[in-house]
């Protein structure tokens, strides 16, 4: 199947899950804790992870900041934090739903009028394809949709990265709430025939149609929030082949176990590009209305990819630059703390002055460098121009402050020699590549 991608868009390079799941022991602890905690207790236990994950993992954080800016957040960092917090609460809901301890409640935009309008779509005997996304939590409400009168068959791909998350949130290809009717989209003829067969039996197919499948051809470019994004061609093509009605749907979380269904009929499906364009417009409207539900933790827009994929996996680049200065300052302080007592100074005073100076100077220089000067160290250990003053200034200032605290270098050549060695060693160590 030919691709209609722009020449500079490579869907193979767009990694879906670049955020980490955390250490295995931590996930096991949460799994056991959730078994003993009520839902709100689980929320209280994990909500503090949002800022930790946001700050630790670089590509997800910067990707969310890019998305938050497009979604209208005046302060993208806080918008990214809001998205992370909502996602963590959703994972807790999903854990309890899969364990059978929480029943998802489905609400409709417009209340009973919205429910009736969606019910009329289900009453239509024509085949129906639901085009969802990673905005909100469509898979949580699939069982509730199935309870409205027609069989709903989720279509999903294997996501091995889900195994890095909580044990009970599950691979989406396994369904939700122990559903056994998910069709696994593995790119084979068999899976395609299974989808067409389901539509012929009057069953509804539900896709997440906002991400291209890595390693597969057949993407079309559409405008999401005003910028081009490659979207999968397959769901719209399947709707055309099956002469189905296509409806854009998103289910956004509005409370513990409560989800609001947003649905828009996309019109005739004879033109695949037109269907994809209409879907992208609907996704843009829903995302702008519920910006904290945007759960794409990777460079969603190709325009962001080059800059974001150069980031280290963990530890913010500015903090990496600050750590260079910190390690040089600690070494310089340690040399001062060891050398001053040998020349007759009180050892306790020397340790407190030298290591205290290292802590204060490295923290101050690191904050100024990272947030004021834009200091950064990339994934290959390369420091930008602003990072070098951090690496040089922290150990040098440590020696000056510690020397002043110990009475100055006027006590003779021995003190001056120790100060010189400490400064040179600290600067060299802080400026080292690794």
C-alpha positions as CSV (number, residue, x, y, z in Angstrom):
1,X,0.0,0.0,0.0
2,X,1.6,3.3,-1.1
3,X,2.4,5.9,1.5
4,X,1.3,9.5,1.1
5,X,3.8,10.8,3.6
6,X,5.7,14.0,3.1
7,X,9.4,13.2,2.2
8,X,10.7,14.3,5.6
9,X,8.3,12.3,7.7
10,X,9.5,8.8,8.8
11,X,6.9,6.9,10.8
12,X,9.4,4.2,11.7
13,X,11.3,6.7,13.9
14,X,8.3,7.7,16.0
15,X,8.6,5.8,19.2
16,X,5.3,5.4,21.0
17,X,6.5,4.7,24.5
18,X,9.5,6.7,25.5
19,X,8.5,7.2,29.1
20,X,9.7,4.7,31.6
21,X,7.7,2.6,34.0
22,X,10.0,2.9,37.0
23,X,12.0,0.3,38.8
24,X,10.5,-3.2,39.0
25,X,10.6,-3.3,42.8
26,X,8.6,0.0,42.9
27,X,6.0,-1.3,40.5
28,X,5.7,-4.5,42.6
29,X,5.2,-2.4,45.7
30,X,2.4,-0.4,44.1
31,X,0.8,-3.6,42.8
32,X,0.7,-5.0,46.4
33,X,-0.3,-1.7,47.9
34,X,-3.3,-1.3,45.6
35,X,-4.6,-4.7,46.6
36,X,-5.0,-3.3,50.1
37,X,-5.9,0.3,49.5
38,X,-9.2,1.9,48.5
39,X,-9.2,3.9,45.3
40,X,-8.7,7.3,46.8
41,X,-5.9,5.9,48.9
42,X,-4.2,4.7,45.8
43,X,-4.5,8.2,44.3
44,X,-2.9,9.7,47.3
45,X,0.0,7.2,47.1
46,X,0.9,7.8,43.5
47,X,0.0,11.4,42.6
48,X,3.4,12.5,43.9
49,X,5.0,10.5,41.1
50,X,3.8,13.0,38.5
51,X,6.5,15.7,39.0
52,X,9.1,13.0,39.5
53,X,8.4,11.3,36.2
54,X,7.9,14.7,34.5
55,X,11.4,15.9,35.5
56,X,13.3,12.7,35.2
57,X,12.3,11.6,31.6
58,X,13.3,14.2,29.1
59,X,11.6,13.2,25.8
60,X,8.2,12.7,27.4
61,X,8.5,16.0,29.3
62,X,9.5,18.1,26.3
63,X,7.0,16.4,24.0
64,X,4.2,17.2,26.5
65,X,5.4,20.8,26.7
66,X,5.3,21.1,22.9
67,X,1.8,19.7,23.0
68,X,0.7,21.9,25.9
69,X,1.8,25.0,24.0
70,X,-0.3,23.9,21.0
71,X,-3.2,23.1,23.3
72,X,-3.2,26.7,24.6
73,X,-1.5,26.4,28.0
74,X,0.1,29.7,28.8
75,X,2.8,27.9,30.8
76,X,3.6,24.7,29.0
77,X,5.6,23.1,31.9
78,X,2.6,23.3,34.2
79,X,0.4,22.0,31.4
80,X,2.7,19.0,30.9
81,X,2.5,18.4,34.7
82,X,-1.3,18.4,34.6
83,X,-1.3,15.8,31.7
84,X,1.1,13.6,33.7
85,X,-1.0,13.8,36.8
86,X,-4.2,12.9,34.9
87,X,-2.4,10.0,33.2
88,X,-1.3,8.6,36.6
89,X,-4.8,8.8,38.0
90,X,-6.1,7.1,34.8
91,X,-3.6,4.2,35.3
92,X,-4.9,3.8,38.9
93,X,-8.5,3.7,37.5
94,X,-7.4,1.1,34.9
95,X,-5.8,-1.1,37.5
96,X,-9.0,-1.2,39.6
97,X,-11.2,-1.7,36.6
98,X,-9.2,-4.6,35.4
99,X,-9.3,-6.1,38.9
100,X,-13.1,-5.8,38.9
101,X,-13.0,-3.3,41.8
102,X,-14.2,-0.3,39.9
103,X,-17.0,-0.2,37.3
104,X,-16.5,2.5,34.7
105,X,-19.4,5.0,34.5
106,X,-20.1,6.4,31.0
107,X,-21.6,9.9,30.5
108,X,-22.5,11.7,27.3
109,X,-21.8,15.2,26.2
110,X,-25.2,16.9,26.3
111,X,-26.5,14.4,28.9
112,X,-29.6,12.4,27.8
113,X,-29.7,14.2,24.5
114,X,-26.2,13.1,23.7
115,X,-27.0,9.6,24.8
116,X,-30.0,9.5,22.6
117,X,-28.0,10.8,19.6
118,X,-25.3,8.2,20.1
119,X,-28.1,5.5,20.5
120,X,-29.4,6.5,17.0
121,X,-26.0,5.8,15.5
122,X,-26.1,2.3,17.0
123,X,-29.6,1.7,15.8
124,X,-28.5,2.3,12.2
125,X,-28.0,-1.1,10.6
126,X,-25.0,0.0,8.5
127,X,-21.5,-1.0,9.6
128,X,-20.0,1.4,12.1
129,X,-16.3,2.2,12.8
130,X,-15.3,4.2,15.8
131,X,-12.1,6.2,15.4
132,X,-10.7,6.9,18.8
133,X,-7.3,8.2,20.0
134,X,-4.9,8.5,22.9
135,X,-6.8,11.5,24.1
136,X,-8.5,10.2,27.2
137,X,-9.3,6.6,27.8
138,X,-11.4,5.0,25.1
139,X,-10.6,1.4,26.0
140,X,-12.0,1.9,29.5
141,X,-15.5,2.6,28.1
142,X,-15.6,-0.1,25.4
143,X,-17.5,-2.6,27.7
144,X,-20.0,0.2,28.5
145,X,-20.5,0.9,24.8
146,X,-21.1,-2.8,24.2
147,X,-23.9,-2.6,26.8
148,X,-25.8,-0.1,24.6
149,X,-27.0,-2.8,22.2
150,X,-24.3,-3.8,19.7
151,X,-21.2,-5.8,20.0
152,X,-18.1,-3.6,20.0
153,X,-14.8,-5.1,18.9
154,X,-11.7,-3.2,19.9
155,X,-8.8,-3.3,17.4
156,X,-5.4,-2.9,19.1
157,X,-1.7,-3.7,18.6
158,X,0.6,-5.4,21.0
159,X,2.4,-2.9,23.2
160,X,5.3,-4.6,24.9
161,X,6.1,-1.3,26.7
162,X,2.9,-1.7,28.7
163,X,4.7,-4.4,30.7
164,X,7.0,-1.7,32.1
165,X,3.9,-0.2,33.8
166,X,1.7,-1.6,36.6
167,X,1.0,-5.3,36.3
168,X,-2.8,-4.8,35.9
169,X,-3.0,-2.0,33.4
170,X,-2.3,-4.4,30.6
171,X,-1.3,-4.6,27.0
172,X,-4.2,-2.9,25.1
173,X,-4.3,-5.9,22.7
174,X,-5.5,-8.0,25.7
175,X,-8.6,-5.8,26.0
176,X,-10.0,-4.3,29.1
177,X,-11.9,-5.8,32.1
178,X,-10.8,-9.3,30.8
179,X,-12.6,-8.8,27.5
180,X,-11.7,-11.6,25.0
181,X,-13.1,-10.1,21.9
182,X,-10.2,-7.8,20.9
183,X,-8.9,-8.1,17.3
184,X,-5.1,-7.9,17.3
185,X,-4.0,-5.7,14.3
186,X,-0.8,-7.5,13.4
187,X,-0.8,-6.4,9.7
188,X,-1.7,-9.9,8.4
189,X,-4.5,-10.7,5.9
190,X,-6.1,-12.8,8.7
191,X,-6.6,-9.8,11.0
192,X,-7.9,-7.7,8.1
193,X,-10.5,-10.4,7.2
194,X,-11.4,-10.7,10.9
195,X,-12.3,-6.9,10.9
196,X,-14.3,-7.1,7.7
197,X,-16.1,-10.2,9.0
198,X,-17.0,-8.4,12.2
199,X,-18.5,-5.5,10.3
200,X,-20.6,-7.8,8.1
201,X,-22.0,-9.4,11.3
202,X,-23.1,-5.9,12.5
203,X,-20.4,-5.5,15.1
204,X,-18.7,-2.2,15.7
205,X,-15.0,-1.8,15.3
206,X,-13.2,0.6,17.6
207,X,-9.7,1.9,16.7
208,X,-7.2,4.2,18.2
209,X,-6.4,6.0,14.9
210,X,-4.1,8.8,16.0
211,X,-0.7,7.0,15.7
212,X,1.0,5.3,12.8
213,X,2.2,1.8,13.3
214,X,6.0,1.7,13.5
215,X,7.5,-0.2,10.6
216,X,4.4,-0.2,8.5
217,X,3.5,1.7,5.3
218,X,0.2,3.5,4.6
219,X,0.1,6.8,6.4
220,X,-1.6,10.0,5.3
221,X,-0.8,13.5,6.4
222,X,-3.5,15.6,8.1
223,X,-3.6,18.7,10.2
224,X,-3.8,18.2,14.0
225,X,-4.0,21.4,15.9
226,X,-2.9,23.2,12.8
227,X,0.3,21.2,12.0
228,X,0.9,18.2,9.8
229,X,0.9,14.7,11.4
230,X,1.1,11.3,9.8
231,X,-2.0,9.3,10.6
232,X,-2.8,5.7,9.8
233,X,-4.6,5.1,6.6
234,X,-5.9,1.6,7.5
235,X,-8.9,2.4,9.7
236,X,-10.4,4.9,7.2
237,X,-9.6,2.5,4.3
238,X,-11.4,-0.3,6.2
239,X,-14.4,1.9,6.7
240,X,-14.4,2.6,2.9
241,X,-14.2,-1.1,2.0
242,X,-16.9,-2.0,4.4
243,X,-19.2,0.9,3.4
244,X,-19.2,1.8,7.1
245,X,-20.1,5.0,8.8
246,X,-17.1,6.5,10.6
247,X,-17.5,8.3,14.0
248,X,-14.7,10.1,15.8
249,X,-14.9,9.2,19.5
250,X,-12.9,10.1,22.6
251,X,-13.7,9.2,26.2
252,X,-12.2,11.7,28.6
253,X,-11.8,11.1,32.3
254,X,-13.9,13.4,34.4
255,X,-13.6,11.8,37.8
256,X,-12.8,8.5,39.6
257,X,-14.0,5.8,37.1
258,X,-16.1,8.4,35.3
259,X,-15.7,9.0,31.6
260,X,-17.4,11.5,29.2
261,X,-17.9,10.3,25.6
262,X,-17.3,12.8,22.8
263,X,-18.6,11.7,19.4
264,X,-18.8,13.3,16.0
265,X,-20.1,11.7,12.8
266,X,-17.4,12.1,10.1
267,X,-19.8,11.8,7.1
268,X,-19.3,9.7,4.0
269,X,-16.3,7.4,4.0
270,X,-15.8,7.0,0.2
271,X,-12.8,9.3,0.2
272,X,-10.1,8.0,2.6
273,X,-8.1,11.3,2.8
274,X,-11.3,13.2,3.5
275,X,-12.2,10.8,6.3
276,X,-8.7,11.2,7.8
277,X,-8.9,15.0,7.5
278,X,-12.3,15.0,9.2
279,X,-11.0,12.8,12.0
280,X,-8.0,15.1,12.6
281,X,-10.2,18.1,12.8
282,X,-12.4,16.3,15.4
283,X,-9.3,15.2,17.4
284,X,-8.1,18.8,17.4
285,X,-11.4,20.1,18.8
286,X,-11.6,17.5,21.5
287,X,-8.0,18.0,22.5
288,X,-8.4,21.8,22.7
289,X,-11.5,21.2,24.9
290,X,-9.8,18.7,27.3
291,X,-6.0,19.5,27.0
292,X,-5.0,17.6,30.2
293,X,-6.1,14.4,28.6
294,X,-3.4,14.4,25.9
295,X,-1.5,11.1,26.5
296,X,1.1,11.1,23.8
297,X,4.5,11.0,25.5
298,X,6.7,11.2,22.4
299,X,7.3,13.8,19.6
300,X,3.8,13.6,18.1
301,X,4.4,16.3,15.5
302,X,7.3,15.5,13.1
303,X,8.5,19.1,13.3
304,X,9.5,18.4,17.0
305,X,11.3,15.1,16.4
306,X,14.8,16.2,15.5
307,X,15.2,18.4,18.5
308,X,13.6,16.1,21.0
309,X,15.2,12.8,20.1
310,X,18.6,14.4,20.7
311,X,17.8,14.7,24.4
312,X,19.3,12.2,26.9
313,X,16.7,9.6,28.1
314,X,16.9,10.6,31.7
315,X,18.0,13.6,33.9
316,X,17.3,17.0,32.4
317,X,20.1,18.5,30.3
318,X,20.4,21.5,32.5
319,X,20.7,19.3,35.6
320,X,23.4,17.3,33.8
321,X,25.3,20.5,33.3
322,X,24.8,21.4,37.0
323,X,26.1,18.0,38.0
324,X,29.3,18.6,36.1
325,X,29.9,21.6,38.2
326,X,28.8,19.8,41.4
327,X,31.2,17.0,41.0
328,X,34.1,19.4,40.4
329,X,33.1,21.4,43.5
330,X,32.9,18.3,45.7
331,X,36.4,17.2,44.6
332,X,37.8,20.6,45.2
333,X,36.1,20.8,48.6
334,X,37.4,17.3,49.5
335,X,41.0,18.3,48.6
336,X,40.6,21.5,50.8
337,X,39.1,19.4,53.7
338,X,42.0,16.9,53.5
339,X,44.8,19.5,53.0
340,X,43.9,22.2,55.5
341,X,44.3,20.0,58.7
342,X,47.7,18.9,57.5
343,X,48.8,22.5,57.8
344,X,47.4,23.0,61.3
345,X,43.8,23.9,60.9
346,X,41.0,22.3,62.9
347,X,39.8,19.2,60.9
348,X,36.1,19.7,61.7
349,X,36.2,23.4,60.7
350,X,38.0,22.4,57.5
351,X,35.4,19.7,56.5
352,X,32.5,22.0,57.3
353,X,33.9,25.0,55.4
354,X,35.1,23.0,52.4
355,X,32.2,20.7,51.8
356,X,29.6,23.3,52.9
357,X,31.1,25.7,50.3
358,X,31.0,22.9,47.7
359,X,27.3,22.3,48.3
360,X,26.3,26.0,48.3
361,X,28.4,27.1,45.4
362,X,27.5,24.1,43.1
363,X,23.8,24.6,43.8
364,X,23.9,28.3,43.1
365,X,26.0,28.0,40.0
366,X,23.9,25.0,38.8
367,X,20.6,26.8,39.2
368,X,21.9,30.0,37.5
369,X,23.5,28.0,34.7
370,X,20.5,25.7,34.0
371,X,17.7,28.2,34.3
372,X,19.4,31.5,33.6
373,X,22.0,30.7,31.0
374,X,20.4,27.6,29.4
375,X,23.3,25.3,30.2
376,X,22.8,21.7,28.8
377,X,24.6,18.5,28.2
378,X,23.2,16.3,25.5
379,X,22.7,12.5,25.3
380,X,26.3,12.0,24.0
381,X,27.9,14.0,26.8
382,X,28.5,17.1,24.7
383,X,28.2,20.4,26.7
384,X,26.9,23.6,25.1
385,X,28.7,26.9,25.6
386,X,26.7,27.8,28.7
387,X,27.6,24.6,30.4
388,X,31.3,25.4,30.6
389,X,31.0,28.3,33.0
390,X,29.0,26.0,35.3
391,X,31.8,23.4,35.2
392,X,34.5,26.0,35.8
393,X,32.9,28.3,38.2
394,X,31.5,25.9,40.8
395,X,34.9,24.4,41.9
396,X,36.7,27.7,41.6
397,X,34.1,29.5,43.8
398,X,34.2,26.6,46.3
399,X,37.9,27.0,46.8
400,X,37.6,30.8,47.2
401,X,34.7,30.6,49.7
402,X,36.3,27.8,51.7
403,X,39.6,29.7,51.8
404,X,37.9,32.8,53.0
405,X,36.0,30.8,55.7
406,X,39.3,29.3,56.9
407,X,41.0,32.7,57.2
408,X,42.4,33.3,53.7
409,X,45.5,31.9,52.0
410,X,47.9,34.3,53.8
411,X,49.3,31.6,56.0
412,X,52.1,30.6,53.6
413,X,52.9,28.8,50.4
414,X,51.4,25.5,51.7
415,X,47.9,26.9,51.9
416,X,48.2,28.6,48.5
417,X,49.4,25.3,47.0
418,X,46.5,23.4,48.4
419,X,44.1,26.0,47.1
420,X,45.7,25.9,43.6
421,X,45.7,22.1,43.4
422,X,42.0,21.9,44.6
423,X,40.9,24.5,42.1
424,X,42.7,22.9,39.1
425,X,41.6,19.4,40.0
426,X,38.0,20.4,40.6
427,X,37.8,22.4,37.3
428,X,39.4,19.5,35.3
429,X,37.1,16.9,36.9
430,X,34.0,19.1,36.4
431,X,34.9,19.8,32.8
432,X,35.6,16.2,31.9
433,X,33.4,14.7,29.2
434,X,32.0,11.9,31.3
